[in-house]
């Protein structure tokens, strides 16, 4: 927020804070440095929320989901009465809002933007540990990346999203991979599949399935896999291919039907009828005379 404190008490502000201030149209008033007593009420509220909402330290698997739950906790806490005034926190807040400036109609963009170099496989790094994919056509180029607290969005030359990744955190190696642009690109030229670095990146079940297909079917298979991945995720599509390989299925219609079956939340278990004594079905005789008689009656009705 403040990049430097000047001798006359002025402040040099960061570019991001200047944008935030101008967007919302407020004036900033700064306390003296190292003088927490000047804003004691704010410091006390930080301690209150830490002690009441963050003890013991929460374990968070999904930050967005946790933030929604934390917001509900804070809204419920507003129903308690103020320690000095005979009204709830929520009612006092409504009075405060009447004196506040109106929020802008357009939300403030708090993203950061970074130019990165894309490698030969269409991937880039934001940290030594975190790798993100783009699309094959952006290999060996420089692109702009939009970065938020929970999303990493590589942009094309028109500043449109190539794909959207969840932002990775931690000090161990992780990769966010969106296969749909790769599968779409490969479906246009399936003959070159084995000669690209992308082929080596494919899961083994998918490589096995594609190798067993005739050349003229690979293009359709890659297009189908792209559609399945777009609808239900790449992992689910690969799981369907793995099941197809285990069952000896290689035609695309059966793969599509198998994927639909496996994607159902509730389904019947697969029955194994081998070695079981099944009752014989009664013999069934078929005659067309009944149909001839039915057609004759229809002709008579029309007359």
BELURTA-V612277 format. One record per residue. D_LAST is the distance of its C-alpha to the last C-alpha in Angstrom with 1 decimal. Layout:
d_last-><D_LAST | D_LAST>
This chain:
d_last-><92.3 | 96.0 | 97.3 | 100.9 | 103.2 | 105.5 | 109.2 | 108.6 | 105.9 | 103.0 | 100.1 | 98.4 | 94.7 | 92.2 | 89.5 | 86.8 | 88.5 | 89.0 | 85.3 | 84.5 | 87.0 | 85.9 | 82.2 | 82.8 | 85.6 | 88.3 | 92.1 | 93.6 | 96.7 | 98.5 | 100.8 | 103.9 | 103.6 | 104.3 | 104.3 | 101.6 | 103.4 | 102.3 | 98.7 | 99.3 | 96.2 | 93.9 | 95.8 | 95.5 | 91.7 | 91.3 | 93.3 | 91.3 | 87.9 | 89.3 | 90.7 | 87.7 | 84.8 | 86.1 | 88.2 | 87.6 | 86.4 | 82.6 | 80.8 | 78.1 | 75.3 | 73.2 | 75.4 | 72.6 | 71.4 | 75.0 | 75.7 | 72.7 | 74.1 | 77.6 | 76.3 | 74.9 | 78.2 | 80.1 | 77.8 | 78.3 | 82.1 | 82.0 | 81.5 | 85.1 | 87.8 | 90.3 | 93.6 | 95.5 | 93.0 | 91.1 | 87.7 | 85.2 | 85.2 | 81.6 | 82.8 | 85.8 | 83.7 | 81.5 | 84.7 | 85.8 | 82.6 | 83.1 | 86.2 | 84.6 | 83.3 | 79.6 | 78.0 | 76.8 | 73.1 | 73.1 | 74.3 | 77.4 | 76.9 | 79.4 | 78.3 | 80.9 | 80.2 | 81.7 | 81.5 | 81.1 | 81.0 | 78.0 | 78.7 | 77.1 | 74.4 | 73.4 | 75.3 | 78.1 | 80.6 | 81.8 | 84.4 | 85.7 | 83.5 | 80.1 | 77.7 | 74.5 | 71.9 | 70.5 | 68.4 | 69.3 | 69.6 | 72.4 | 74.6 | 78.2 | 77.9 | 79.3 | 76.9 | 77.3 | 76.5 | 75.8 | 77.3 | 76.8 | 77.9 | 74.8 | 73.1 | 74.0 | 71.9 | 72.6 | 71.8 | 70.8 | 72.5 | 70.5 | 71.5 | 68.0 | 67.8 | 67.3 | 66.7 | 68.0 | 70.1 | 71.6 | 75.4 | 77.4 | 80.6 | 83.3 | 85.9 | 83.9 | 81.6 | 78.1 | 75.3 | 72.2 | 69.7 | 66.3 | 64.5 | 61.6 | 63.4 | 64.7 | 61.4 | 59.8 | 62.6 | 62.5 | 58.8 | 59.5 | 62.0 | 61.4 | 63.5 | 66.6 | 66.0 | 68.7 | 71.2 | 71.2 | 73.2 | 70.0 | 68.9 | 71.9 | 71.1 | 67.7 | 67.4 | 67.6 | 64.0 | 62.6 | 64.7 | 63.7 | 60.0 | 60.3 | 62.5 | 59.8 | 57.1 | 56.6 | 58.2 | 54.9 | 53.7 | 56.9 | 56.0 | 52.7 | 54.5 | 57.2 | 54.6 | 52.8 | 56.1 | 56.9 | 53.7 | 54.2 | 57.8 | 56.9 | 54.5 | 56.4 | 59.8 | 61.4 | 62.7 | 59.3 | 57.9 | 60.8 | 60.3 | 56.7 | 57.9 | 60.6 | 58.0 | 55.9 | 58.9 | 59.8 | 56.3 | 56.2 | 53.4 | 53.7 | 50.3 | 49.7 | 46.3 | 47.9 | 50.9 | 48.8 | 47.0 | 50.3 | 51.9 | 49.1 | 49.6 | 53.4 | 53.2 | 51.5 | 54.0 | 52.6 | 51.2 | 51.1 | 54.0 | 53.4 | 53.0 | 55.0 | 53.3 | 55.9 | 57.7 | 55.6 | 54.2 | 50.4 | 48.3 | 46.0 | 42.3 | 40.3 | 38.5 | 34.9 | 32.5 | 29.2 | 26.3 | 23.1 | 21.4 | 20.4 | 18.8 | 16.9 | 15.6 | 14.6 | 12.7 | 10.8 | 10.0 | 8.8 | 6.5 | 5.2 | 5.4 | 3.8 | 0.0>
